[in-house]
């Protein structure tokens, strides 16, 4: 059932997993996010338009401020990922695209390079997914990634998402080349 006035929803500004704190960004949070972005630029550049050809600290601060605003407006939900009990930011996970009329949400993410391969992103995806299904009553959740982005695809698969198809030459990669997009999805359980 569509949510008529999402702005009236009480959406948590923090989510927790066994090893992570997920928190909505605030102005000034670039001091935590920039080191993660800067350390991971080479790995992010092929997939993230904001990292091509080079991410900048001012752009990271702008992201933090827009994410805070979009959270209040209920237009997007981007969470910063911190190792529990620390100020170490290891990436982001959230819903960059959503459709309240369905309701349908797309989960997007990136992880700081030295922290890849430890299951952190699967934890974060599952926390955001729970919020979407339980609080927002999502009918559908998608994860989309470049068909060449094997690490991102593995996260979707390990989190139990089904590859529904590949949209060929669907959009341009940050480099300007055409890319194919894998669409993974989970749908709400029907009773």
N, C-alpha and C positions, 0 to 999 in steps of 0.2 A: 504494500500500500504506500502510495506517495506521501511524503512528509510535506505538509502544506507550508509551514513556517519554520524552516530549519534554524533560523536565527534565534528562535526561542529554546532550542535544545540546550541542555546542560551537557557540554562536551568536556571530558577531562583534559586539563592542560598537561597532565603527566600520566604516563602508563609505565608499568614496571614488568620486567621479566626476571628470570632467575639471576641474570648477570648484567642487565641493562636498565637504565632509567631513560625513558623517552620523554622529552619535554618540548613543548611549543617554544620556538625562538622568541627572544625579546630583543629590543634595541640594545646594541652593545655586545651581542653574543658572537660577533665575528671574531672576537679575541679567542674563542674556543674553537670555532669552525674553521677559521683560516689555516691554522697549522695542519688540520686534517686534509683540507683541500690542497694546500701547497705541497704536502708530502705525497699526494696521490695524483698530481696533475697528469703525469704520463699515462696512467691507467684510465683516467676519466676522459681525457681529450677525445678519443674516438667515439664516445657514446653521448657525452653531455654537451649540448650547444654552449652552455655557459663556461665550459672549460676549454673551448677552442677559440683561437689558437692558444690562449693563455688566460686562466682565471685571474681575477684581481681582487685584492682585499676589499676595496670599495664595493664591488659587486656582491661579495659575500655579505657585507653589512646590509646592503639593499635587500638581498634575499631574506635576511633575518627580520627586517622591518616589514617587508611585504607579507611574510609568513605570519607574523603576529597580527597584522591587519586582516588577512584572509581568514585566520582562525576566528576572530571576533565576528566577522561577517558570515561565517560558516560556508565559505566558498572553496576553501582548501584546508587540509590538515597536514602540515609538515611537522614532523617531530625530529629534534636533534637526538642523537644516540650518545649517551654517556655511559662509560663503564660504571657500574654501581659504586657509589661512595667516592667518586673522583670527579675531577673537572676535565677528564680526558674525553673529548668528543671523537667518536669513531665513525661518524657518518650521519645520514638522515634516512628517514623512512616515513612515508605518508601517502596522502591521496591528492595528487596533483590535478586529477580530473574526476568529476563526479556529476551524477545526474540524479537529483532528488526525486524526480518524477517516477523513476523506475522502482526504487532507488538502486543505482549502480555506482560503483567506485572503482577507480584504478589505483593500484598501489605502485608507487615508484620508490627507488632507493639507490643509494651508493654507499660504499664502505671504504674506510681508510685502508690503504694498501697493506700495511703491516698486520692488520687485524682480520684479513681475509682468510677463509678456510677454517674458521673456528666455530661456525654455527651462529654467530651473532646476528647476521641478517635474517636467518630463518626465525630466530626468536622475535626479532622486531616485526617481521612480516606477520607472524602469528598474532602478536599483540594488536596490531592495527586491524587485522582481519577480524579478531574477536569484537573489537569496538564496532566495526562496520556491520557485522551480522547481528550482534546483540543489542546495541544501542540504536543504530540507524535502520535496523531491519532490512539490510541489503538483500536484494534478490540475486545480485550478481556482483562478483568482484573479479577484476582482470589484473593481470600483470603483463605488460608489453615490453619487449626488448628487441634490439637489433638481432637478427638471426645469427650474426657472427659473435654476439656477446655470450659466450659459453658460460661464464661465471654467473651472469644474471639469470640465464635459463636454468641453471642448476638450482639456484635458490628457489625459483618457482616450482620446479619439479619436486625438490625435497620438502617443500611446504604443502605438497599435495595438489597442486594446480594441474589441470589437464590442458595440454596443447590442443587448441581447437583449430588452429590453422596458421598459415603464414600469408601475410598480406604482401604480395610481391611488388617491389618498387613503390612502396607505399609513401615514403617520405625521404627527404634528404638527410644524410648524415651530416654532422657538423662540418666535415670537410667539403660538403657540397655534392658528394657522390650519392647516387640513389641507393636506398637500402631496403631490404626486406624486413618486415616486422613480425615476430612471433607473437601470437595472442594466446596467453594462458588464462584459464578462468576456473572459478568455483561458483556454484550456484547454491542458493539456500536450499536446505533440506525441505522436502515437501512431506506433509503429514496427511 
